[in-house]
């Protein structure tokens, strides 16, 4: 029997409490913290090049053929990987690898209508005072809600591309023509990776609103060009439908990835640093399928929440070091799962088979008392 949720022998008493083995973990990975710009550029350029090339082939090939289906599959996985670099950008310190951030926006963010400002909200997901609460745009209690909640959000991926197009097609121009509308647009409709719609983007004096305005206008132009070309008869309207199919599939992959990162057991409660780690998941190393669905090392998600600024290309090595350096049965070891199938099986068990009141014993806290097991 492989344990899915291990009992926790000692609860953190404060949201600022940290595990006692953290110093050992920091020492094990200290020299891995510097990002390698060459790796970032090569990976991003190859991914987006393959994605755009296969995407163009998919759009131009006629009929329903195995070659066209293959081009579609390769395109969506490559584009998904390329867009995932926005997660790395969100964690870069001010001014760090600035040329890469701008290059990513020009090559990926604008063409794919996913500018870097649309993922700024991600930092709220890492703060102990917001993780798992209404101010965390990337968290809902999927682990304790009925399974239909997951179904609702999967269907939302079919609607979201239309909303993004609507935003840049109409709302962006209106926000510059009528400036009082722009603060609402920025705070309410500028976060594209959210699943918790109670989230509001915080605009501060340090927010680079001039650069955001450039990205906003560029994305608006990017939307209007194909619409105009279809209106002039240069493009067939079916081309827009095919582009939508690519976008919706990429968003579906992103939602699958999201489900594989946490147990989602918090019901708007603040989690300590240790509890945030325990709610996160580590998936097996060196698995091609897992890397396709959870790219750029995010399968080491518990490690990422321990050290958010660790570059993606170092996560595999850091994980292997921690598995050796930390004592067997540590909190970090307990985040490891056997694969994506085990995660979805546990979601099913938590949300369907077991009554909610039995799942949240010991004061209705997700990390108290005994946990369930699965073979």
Wavefront OBJ file of the C-alpha trace (Angstrom):
o trace
v 0.000 0.000 0.000
v 1.387 3.378 -0.989
v 0.434 6.206 1.312
v -1.269 9.109 -0.404
v -1.639 11.378 2.623
v 0.668 10.733 5.521
v -0.174 11.751 9.110
v 1.644 14.837 10.305
v 3.298 14.395 13.657
v 3.839 18.066 14.412
v 1.680 20.947 13.205
v 3.156 24.335 12.550
v 1.716 26.850 14.989
v 2.240 29.905 12.837
v 1.996 30.700 9.187
v 5.666 31.745 9.407
v 6.890 28.456 10.937
v 9.276 26.505 8.726
v 10.320 22.846 8.811
v 13.437 22.089 10.903
v 15.199 20.467 7.941
v 15.003 23.596 5.766
v 18.634 24.582 6.462
v 19.785 21.186 5.223
v 17.679 21.605 2.096
v 19.049 25.081 1.399
v 22.630 23.877 1.770
v 22.000 21.005 -0.670
v 20.783 23.215 -3.511
v 22.491 26.560 -2.880
v 24.689 26.664 -6.000
v 21.773 25.702 -8.296
v 19.930 29.001 -7.881
v 21.446 30.865 -10.857
v 19.397 30.631 -14.078
v 21.233 29.714 -17.282
v 20.089 32.163 -19.954
v 21.321 29.929 -22.785
v 19.085 27.077 -21.617
v 16.094 29.407 -21.310
v 16.542 30.889 -24.777
v 17.257 27.568 -26.515
v 14.319 25.779 -24.893
v 11.887 28.612 -25.552
v 12.964 29.173 -29.160
v 12.864 25.478 -30.046
v 9.478 25.019 -28.356
v 7.840 28.008 -30.003
v 9.460 27.252 -33.359
v 8.122 23.706 -33.353
v 4.752 24.928 -32.100
v 4.327 27.601 -34.757
v 5.658 25.350 -37.524
v 3.325 22.452 -36.712
v 0.482 24.875 -36.053
v 0.916 26.434 -39.504
v 0.965 22.968 -41.067
v -2.224 22.039 -39.211
v -3.964 25.187 -40.438
v -2.896 24.690 -44.052
v -3.313 20.931 -44.541
v -6.668 19.861 -46.029
v -9.139 17.313 -44.681
v -8.823 14.923 -41.761
v -5.560 12.967 -42.036
v -3.143 11.333 -39.614
v -0.481 13.890 -40.609
v -2.762 16.790 -39.762
v -3.696 15.180 -36.439
v -0.004 14.677 -35.650
v 0.760 18.311 -36.483
v -2.068 19.398 -34.185
v -0.809 17.274 -31.266
v 2.794 18.399 -31.624
v 1.705 22.029 -31.972
v -0.401 22.117 -28.802
v 2.226 20.409 -26.621
v 5.026 22.622 -27.974
v 2.977 25.811 -27.569
v 1.935 24.687 -24.090
v 5.593 24.286 -23.139
v 6.521 27.656 -24.623
v 3.713 29.472 -22.796
v 4.766 27.825 -19.519
v 7.851 30.064 -19.474
v 5.583 32.842 -18.215
v 5.690 30.994 -14.883
v 9.472 31.375 -14.819
v 9.144 35.047 -15.740
v 6.709 35.623 -12.868
v 9.360 34.424 -10.411
v 12.294 36.363 -11.845
v 13.548 39.166 -9.688
v 13.220 42.737 -10.919
v 15.539 43.271 -13.873
v 16.687 39.644 -14.006
v 16.990 38.268 -17.569
v 15.052 41.282 -18.813
v 15.889 40.553 -22.447
v 14.387 37.079 -22.127
v 11.200 38.471 -20.610
v 10.786 40.969 -23.439
v 11.707 38.342 -26.031
v 9.142 35.938 -24.615
v 6.439 38.612 -24.762
v 7.275 39.428 -28.389
v 7.518 35.803 -29.559
v 4.900 34.128 -27.359
v 2.918 36.509 -25.189
v 1.611 38.805 -27.921
v 1.083 36.232 -30.724
v -0.667 33.826 -28.327
v -2.650 36.568 -26.508
v -1.025 35.662 -23.203
v 1.172 38.649 -22.259
v 3.344 38.366 -19.184
v 1.115 40.709 -17.147
v -1.665 38.114 -17.418
v 0.287 35.866 -15.023
v 1.377 38.470 -12.478
v -1.261 37.142 -10.089
v 0.785 33.946 -9.629
v 2.864 35.494 -6.855
v -0.239 35.575 -4.643
v -0.242 31.772 -4.868
v 3.070 31.621 -2.975
v 2.301 33.896 -0.044
v 1.296 32.204 3.194
v -1.319 34.874 3.901
v -3.049 34.271 0.558
v -2.342 30.659 -0.473
v -5.605 28.702 -0.568
v -7.754 31.771 0.203
v -9.928 34.107 -1.855
v -6.854 36.161 -2.719
v -5.213 33.140 -4.384
v -6.343 33.113 -8.009
v -4.946 29.617 -8.652
v -6.666 27.698 -5.884
v -10.076 26.160 -5.289
v -10.869 23.278 -2.905
v -11.065 20.670 -5.674
v -9.904 18.050 -3.177
v -13.016 18.424 -1.035
v -15.611 19.798 -3.447
v -17.891 17.500 -5.484
v -16.262 16.184 -8.679
v -18.614 18.267 -10.811
v -16.532 21.323 -9.836
v -13.610 19.929 -11.820
v -15.974 19.259 -14.714
v -17.241 22.837 -14.662
v -13.759 24.273 -14.905
v -12.743 21.859 -17.627
v -15.713 23.089 -19.676
v -14.640 26.649 -18.929
v -11.545 26.065 -21.052
v -13.922 25.992 -24.030
v -15.232 29.461 -23.188
v -12.064 31.181 -22.002
v -10.527 31.779 -25.500
v -13.676 33.720 -26.465
v -13.378 35.866 -23.341
v -9.716 36.640 -24.016
v -10.515 37.633 -27.616
v -13.401 39.784 -26.377
v -11.092 41.506 -23.906
v -8.495 42.518 -26.493
v -10.976 43.122 -29.303
v -13.229 45.572 -27.460
v -12.294 46.151 -23.807
v -8.671 47.132 -24.439
v -9.513 49.899 -26.968
v -12.303 51.163 -24.692
v -9.896 51.335 -21.732
v -7.637 53.755 -23.644
v -10.483 55.779 -25.130
v -12.175 56.012 -21.722
v -9.340 55.951 -19.084
v -11.632 55.579 -16.006
v -12.450 52.082 -17.311
v -8.807 50.948 -17.352
v -8.341 50.324 -13.578
v -11.356 47.981 -13.643
v -9.951 46.152 -16.666
v -6.545 45.719 -15.054
v -7.814 44.477 -11.694
v -10.775 42.373 -12.874
v -9.894 41.104 -16.353
v -6.127 40.880 -16.724
v -5.343 37.559 -15.028
v -5.706 34.699 -17.505
v -4.503 31.785 -15.371
v -7.035 32.106 -12.587
v -9.528 29.473 -11.501
v -10.749 31.452 -8.495
v -12.739 34.355 -9.915
v -12.888 36.132 -6.568
v -9.268 37.088 -7.133
v -8.442 40.704 -7.904
v -5.110 41.804 -9.371
v -3.337 44.280 -7.129
v -2.080 47.345 -9.013
v 0.664 49.178 -7.102
v 2.885 52.222 -7.855
v 5.647 49.796 -8.920
v 3.428 48.123 -11.536
v 4.982 48.761 -15.003
v 1.768 50.109 -16.477
v 3.491 51.679 -19.506
v 4.916 48.298 -20.553
v 1.573 46.648 -19.803
v -0.150 49.220 -21.999
v 2.213 48.364 -24.856
v 1.450 44.647 -24.453
v -2.277 45.352 -24.226
v -2.334 47.395 -27.436
v -0.119 44.890 -29.271
v -2.455 42.036 -28.304
v -5.436 44.104 -29.411
v -3.804 44.612 -32.806
v -3.018 40.894 -32.916
v -6.739 40.112 -32.527
v -7.988 42.692 -35.011
v -5.657 41.623 -37.856
v -7.142 38.124 -38.453
v -10.669 39.470 -37.914
v -10.092 42.071 -40.611
v -8.484 39.502 -42.939
v -11.512 37.242 -42.567
v -13.784 40.212 -43.225
v -11.845 41.020 -46.410
v -12.097 37.420 -47.546
v -8.335 36.808 -47.389
v -8.800 34.195 -44.646
v -11.670 31.753 -44.479
v -13.685 32.003 -41.259
v -12.938 28.346 -40.543
v -9.332 29.373 -39.881
v -10.500 31.173 -36.748
v -12.244 28.001 -35.612
v -9.060 25.973 -36.068
v -7.078 28.555 -34.094
v -9.695 28.317 -31.378
v -9.255 24.515 -31.296
v -5.527 24.938 -30.657
v -6.124 27.531 -27.930
v -8.813 25.487 -26.169
v -6.630 22.363 -26.183
v -3.662 24.250 -24.736
v -5.925 25.610 -21.989
v -7.185 22.079 -21.293
v -3.599 20.896 -20.869
v -3.008 23.780 -18.489
v -6.010 22.768 -16.386
v -4.799 19.151 -16.219
v -1.421 20.456 -15.093
v -3.059 22.629 -12.452
v -4.882 19.648 -10.952
v -1.600 17.731 -10.645
v 0.200 20.364 -8.569
v -1.700 20.327 -5.260
v -4.147 18.310 -3.180
v -6.452 21.386 -2.987
v -7.642 20.643 0.551
v -7.814 24.196 1.859
v -11.237 25.819 2.211
v -10.192 29.477 2.308
v -7.907 28.861 5.297
v -4.437 30.346 5.652
v -1.737 27.695 5.467
v 1.639 27.811 7.182
v 4.805 27.424 5.138
v 4.933 23.741 6.108
v 1.270 23.116 5.312
v 1.704 24.768 1.921
v 4.502 22.296 1.210
v 2.380 19.351 2.354
v -0.484 20.435 0.102
v 1.919 20.352 -2.873
v 2.903 17.355 -4.998
v 6.101 15.844 -6.363
v 5.826 13.531 -9.359
v 8.412 10.990 -10.563
v 11.653 12.153 -12.136
v 12.638 11.436 -15.768
v 9.147 10.611 -17.059
v 8.509 11.851 -20.602
v 4.705 11.775 -20.394
v 4.717 13.715 -17.123
v 7.043 16.335 -18.614
v 4.683 16.751 -21.574
v 1.678 17.441 -19.356
v 3.572 19.254 -16.572
v 6.491 20.969 -18.362
v 9.468 22.971 -17.146
v 9.985 20.942 -13.989
v 6.685 21.866 -12.369
v 6.199 18.172 -11.544
v 8.606 18.983 -8.681
v 5.981 21.338 -7.351
v 6.614 20.857 -3.640
v 10.243 21.769 -4.278
v 9.108 24.807 -6.249
v 7.054 26.010 -3.285
v 10.077 25.506 -1.025
v 12.364 27.525 -3.315
v 10.237 29.543 -5.793
v 13.230 31.279 -7.400
v 15.056 28.050 -8.274
v 15.279 27.906 -12.123
v 13.341 25.150 -13.828
v 16.414 23.466 -15.298
v 17.809 22.908 -11.780
v 14.698 21.371 -10.201
v 15.477 17.776 -11.200
v 18.974 17.880 -9.719
v 17.738 19.696 -6.619
v 15.015 17.070 -6.104
v 17.489 14.191 -6.285
v 19.797 15.943 -3.824
v 17.001 16.534 -1.323
v 15.840 12.925 -1.541
v 19.348 11.887 -0.474
v 20.143 14.694 1.983
v 16.891 14.707 3.966
v 15.974 11.911 6.371
v 13.662 9.214 5.020
v 10.039 10.016 5.770
v 10.621 13.777 5.904
v 7.802 16.126 4.958
v 9.430 16.537 1.555
v 9.621 12.768 0.952
v 5.916 12.525 1.738
v 5.026 14.833 -1.162
v 6.176 12.235 -3.727
v 3.409 10.449 -5.655
v 3.669 7.524 -8.050
v 2.187 9.384 -11.034
v -0.679 11.418 -12.449
v -3.036 8.447 -12.185
v -2.550 8.280 -8.415
v -3.418 11.963 -8.089
v -6.694 11.684 -10.007
v -7.573 8.475 -8.145
v -7.187 10.337 -4.861
v -9.321 13.228 -6.130
v -12.031 10.684 -6.934
v -11.757 9.063 -3.517
v -11.790 12.370 -1.654
v -14.633 14.028 -3.543
v -16.898 11.103 -4.326
v -16.432 7.995 -2.195
v -15.827 9.457 1.240
v -18.288 11.776 3.038
v -16.927 15.249 3.398
v -17.294 15.338 7.161
v -15.137 12.240 7.499
v -12.459 13.610 5.229
v -11.984 16.744 7.270
v -11.669 15.401 10.779
v -9.883 16.947 13.741
v -11.227 20.479 13.658
v -11.978 20.600 9.949
v -8.292 21.033 9.122
v -6.930 19.233 6.043
v -3.613 18.213 7.594
v -4.841 16.902 10.940
v -5.329 13.316 11.962
v -5.032 10.209 9.820
v -4.926 10.316 6.052
v -6.312 7.887 3.556
v -4.224 5.393 1.610
v -4.401 3.913 -1.836
v -2.692 0.937 -3.374
l 1 2 3 4 5 6 7 8 9 10 11 12 13 14 15 16 17 18 19 20 21 22 23 24 25 26 27 28 29 30 31 32 33 34 35 36 37 38 39 40 41 42 43 44 45 46 47 48 49 50 51 52 53 54 55 56 57 58 59 60 61 62 63 64 65 66 67 68 69 70 71 72 73 74 75 76 77 78 79 80 81 82 83 84 85 86 87 88 89 90 91 92 93 94 95 96 97 98 99 100 101 102 103 104 105 106 107 108 109 110 111 112 113 114 115 116 117 118 119 120 121 122 123 124 125 126 127 128 129 130 131 132 133 134 135 136 137 138 139 140 141 142 143 144 145 146 147 148 149 150 151 152 153 154 155 156 157 158 159 160 161 162 163 164 165 166 167 168 169 170 171 172 173 174 175 176 177 178 179 180 181 182 183 184 185 186 187 188 189 190 191 192 193 194 195 196 197 198 199 200 201 202 203 204 205 206 207 208 209 210 211 212 213 214 215 216 217 218 219 220 221 222 223 224 225 226 227 228 229 230 231 232 233 234 235 236 237 238 239 240 241 242 243 244 245 246 247 248 249 250 251 252 253 254 255 256 257 258 259 260 261 262 263 264 265 266 267 268 269 270 271 272 273 274 275 276 277 278 279 280 281 282 283 284 285 286 287 288 289 290 291 292 293 294 295 296 297 298 299 300 301 302 303 304 305 306 307 308 309 310 311 312 313 314 315 316 317 318 319 320 321 322 323 324 325 326 327 328 329 330 331 332 333 334 335 336 337 338 339 340 341 342 343 344 345 346 347 348 349 350 351 352 353 354 355 356 357 358 359 360 361 362 363 364 365 366 367 368 369 370 371 372 373 374 375
